[in-house]
C-alpha cells in the first residue's frame, strides 16, 4: 500500500499555524521560511525560531492532547503537513525517523 504524500501549506507572515491549547491531527516540517514557537506563560518573545528542515507539532503524534505552544509564521513560510496516520506509516517504514525525533 502506497503512503499518501505529505501536503504542503503556505502560511503568510504573522498567521498562526496553530495556537496553544488547540487540538491537532498533524505535525509540520518547515520547507522554507521561519516559524516562531510561542508559549503564553513566557510572554510575547518566541521560545524558538525554526527554519528549513526543522519540525514542530510532533507532540500531537504521542496522543490526543492539546498543543503545548503556538506556532506562527515569522515570514511567508511553506510547510509540509504530516497527518498522524501518515506518521505511523512512516515509522513502520523507517524507525530511524522516530529515533531522530
C-alpha positions as CSV (number, residue, x, y, z in Angstrom):
1,X,0.0,0.0,0.0
2,X,1.5,3.3,-1.0
3,X,1.6,6.1,1.6
4,X,0.0,9.4,0.6
5,X,2.4,12.3,0.1
6,X,2.6,14.9,2.7
7,X,0.6,18.0,1.8
8,X,2.1,21.5,1.6
9,X,0.7,24.5,3.4
10,X,1.7,28.1,2.6
11,X,1.4,30.4,5.6
12,X,1.6,34.2,5.3
13,X,3.8,36.2,7.7
14,X,2.1,36.7,11.0
15,X,-0.5,33.9,10.6
16,X,-0.8,31.2,13.2
17,X,-0.4,27.6,12.1
18,X,-2.0,26.6,15.4
19,X,-2.5,28.2,18.8
20,X,-1.6,26.9,22.3
21,X,-4.3,24.8,23.7
22,X,-5.8,23.7,20.4
23,X,-6.1,20.0,19.5
24,X,-4.3,18.8,16.4
25,X,-4.0,15.9,14.0
26,X,-0.8,16.8,12.2
27,X,2.9,17.8,12.7
28,X,4.8,20.1,10.3
29,X,8.2,20.4,8.7
30,X,9.5,23.8,7.6
31,X,10.3,23.7,3.9
32,X,11.0,27.4,3.6
33,X,10.6,30.5,5.7
34,X,10.5,30.6,9.5
35,X,8.2,29.6,12.3
36,X,8.1,31.2,15.8
37,X,7.1,28.9,18.7
38,X,5.2,30.8,21.4
39,X,4.2,29.9,24.9
40,X,1.8,32.3,26.6
41,X,3.3,31.9,30.0
42,X,6.7,33.0,28.6
43,X,5.4,36.3,27.1
44,X,5.5,37.7,23.5
45,X,9.0,36.7,22.7
46,X,9.3,33.3,20.8
47,X,10.9,30.4,22.8
48,X,12.3,29.2,19.5
49,X,12.5,30.1,15.8
50,X,12.6,27.2,13.4
51,X,13.9,27.2,9.8
52,X,14.0,24.9,6.8
53,X,14.4,21.2,7.7
54,X,13.2,21.7,11.3
55,X,9.9,20.3,12.6
56,X,7.2,21.2,15.1
57,X,3.9,20.0,16.4
58,X,5.2,16.4,16.8
59,X,3.8,16.0,20.4
60,X,0.4,15.5,18.9
61,X,1.7,12.2,17.5
62,X,2.1,10.9,21.0
63,X,-1.6,11.1,22.0
64,X,-4.7,13.2,22.0
65,X,-3.6,16.2,24.0
66,X,-3.8,19.9,23.4
67,X,-1.0,21.9,21.8
68,X,1.6,22.9,24.4
69,X,2.6,26.0,22.4
70,X,1.5,28.1,19.5
71,X,3.2,28.3,16.1
72,X,3.2,31.5,14.0
73,X,4.9,32.3,10.6
74,X,7.6,34.8,11.1
75,X,7.7,35.4,7.4
76,X,6.0,33.8,4.4
77,X,6.5,30.1,5.1
78,X,5.9,26.8,3.3
79,X,5.3,23.8,5.4
80,X,4.9,20.0,4.9
81,X,2.0,18.8,6.8
82,X,2.1,15.2,8.1
83,X,-1.1,13.7,9.5
84,X,-1.0,11.3,12.4
85,X,-1.9,8.3,10.2
86,X,0.9,9.1,7.8
87,X,3.4,9.4,10.6
88,X,2.5,5.9,11.8
89,X,3.2,4.5,8.3
90,X,6.5,6.5,8.1
91,X,7.7,4.9,11.4
92,X,6.8,1.4,10.2
93,X,8.8,2.0,7.1
94,X,11.8,3.8,8.8
95,X,12.3,3.5,12.5
96,X,15.2,6.0,12.3
97,X,12.7,8.8,11.9
98,X,11.3,8.1,15.4
99,X,14.8,7.9,16.8
100,X,15.7,11.3,15.3
101,X,12.6,12.9,16.8
